[in-house]
Amino acid sequence: MKKIILISALLFSFNGWSLSEYRPYDETADAHQDIAEAVKLAKKSDKHILLEMGGNWCPDCRTLGAYLAREDIKAWLDDRFILVPVDVGEWDK
């Protein structure tokens, strides 16, 4: 039983560690410009815009960003949407 608990703890801590380095949001990006470009592209390609709002400080946002970056999910989204990741900052935006 102790081995199962130890292995489970290691697996969960490894997953959290790997996400801690993942930064899906460009903190220097100009969200207004990115959205304006997405609107133009969406009109040309007849797609909807999907705003992915989050922050690199947020574990749930990083998890969502990693999920949306998966090859199969990204391919599905790219066929239907113009995805615009928007960094909301922590307290500064």
SETI-712448 format. One record per residue (C-alpha): residue number from 1; residue in three letters; x, y, z. Coordinates in pm, 1 decimal. Each point is the difference from the previous one (the first is absolute). Example, Ala and Ser with C-alpha at 12.3 -4.5 7.8 and 13.67 -1.06 7.14 Angstrom:
seq:type:u:v:w
1:ALA:1230.0:-450.0:780.0
2:SER:137.0:344.0:-66.0
//
This chain:
seq:type:u:v:w
1:MET:0.0:0.0:0.0
2:LYS:283.9:240.2:82.2
3:LYS:155.4:-66.1:-340.4
4:ILE:-326.4:85.3:-176.5
5:ILE:-29.3:326.6:189.9
6:LEU:363.6:86.8:-72.1
7:ILE:-32.5:-77.5:-371.1
8:SER:-323.6:200.6:-22.5
9:ALA:160.8:296.1:174.5
10:LEU:298.3:-11.5:-235.6
11:LEU:-221.7:-14.7:-308.3
12:PHE:-210.4:294.7:109.9
13:SER:301.6:207.6:99.9
14:PHE:170.1:-75.3:-333.0
15:ASN:-308.1:115.9:-191.2
16:GLY:-11.5:325.3:196.3
17:TRP:371.5:53.3:-48.5
18:SER:-21.9:-46.0:-375.6
19:LEU:-281.5:254.8:-24.2
20:SER:186.6:250.4:216.3
21:GLU:239.7:67.8:-288.5
22:TYR:-274.1:25.6:-263.6
23:ARG:-91.0:361.7:-80.4
24:PRO:-279.1:13.0:-261.5
25:TYR:-65.0:373.6:31.6
26:ASP:227.9:263.6:-151.4
27:GLU:22.6:263.0:272.1
28:THR:138.9:258.8:-243.6
29:ALA:-267.1:-45.2:-268.3
30:ASP:-240.4:279.8:-87.9
31:ALA:-342.6:-159.3:48.8
32:HIS:-179.6:279.1:-188.9
33:GLN:221.0:-50.0:-304.1
34:ASP:-23.5:-380.9:18.0
35:ILE:-379.7:13.6:15.7
36:ALA:-20.3:252.8:-285.8
37:GLU:214.3:-227.7:-217.5
38:ALA:-213.2:-299.4:98.8
39:VAL:-317.2:185.6:-103.3
40:LYS:144.9:68.3:-345.9
41:LEU:113.4:-359.7:-38.1
42:ALA:-333.7:-135.1:124.8
43:LYS:-189.3:204.7:-259.1
44:LYS:224.2:-127.4:-279.6
45:SER:-15.1:-363.4:111.8
46:ASP:-365.3:-0.5:116.3
47:LYS:95.9:-126.5:345.6
48:HIS:-94.9:101.7:350.7
49:ILE:245.6:148.1:248.6
50:LEU:76.9:-185.3:321.7
51:LEU:160.4:217.7:267.0
52:GLU:202.2:-203.9:247.4
53:MET:46.6:234.2:293.5
54:GLY:235.5:-95.6:279.2
55:GLY:329.0:59.0:169.9
56:ASN:326.2:-187.6:38.9
57:TRP:-34.9:34.3:377.6
58:CYS:-324.2:-205.3:-8.2
59:PRO:43.0:-380.9:12.4
60:ASP:-345.6:-60.7:-149.2
61:CYS:74.1:238.8:-287.9
62:ARG:330.5:-174.5:-72.3
63:THR:-179.9:-335.7:3.9
64:LEU:-259.6:131.3:-245.5
65:GLY:274.3:147.2:-219.3
66:ALA:182.8:-333.5:-5.0
67:TYR:-322.1:-182.5:-86.9
68:LEU:-82.5:238.2:-285.0
69:ALA:356.1:-39.2:-133.0
70:ARG:-36.2:-377.4:-34.4
71:GLU:40.7:-96.6:-364.0
72:ASP:-345.9:-158.0:-37.7
73:ILE:-182.2:280.3:182.3
74:LYS:197.0:272.5:-179.8
75:ALA:-82.9:-152.0:-339.9
76:TRP:-370.9:-9.4:85.8
77:LEU:5.0:359.1:127.0
78:ASP:199.7:129.8:-297.7
79:ASP:-263.5:-138.0:-238.5
80:ARG:-276.5:192.9:175.8
81:PHE:140.8:295.2:192.4
82:ILE:260.3:270.7:11.3
83:LEU:148.4:-57.5:346.0
84:VAL:130.1:309.3:177.0
85:PRO:176.7:-59.2:331.2
86:VAL:-22.8:315.1:213.2
87:ASP:214.0:55.2:307.7
88:VAL:-214.6:165.3:266.6
89:GLY:296.7:74.1:225.8
90:GLU:-9.1:-51.6:372.9
91:TRP:-84.4:341.6:142.1
92:ASP:146.5:227.7:-263.1
93:LYS:-238.1:-24.7:-296.8
//
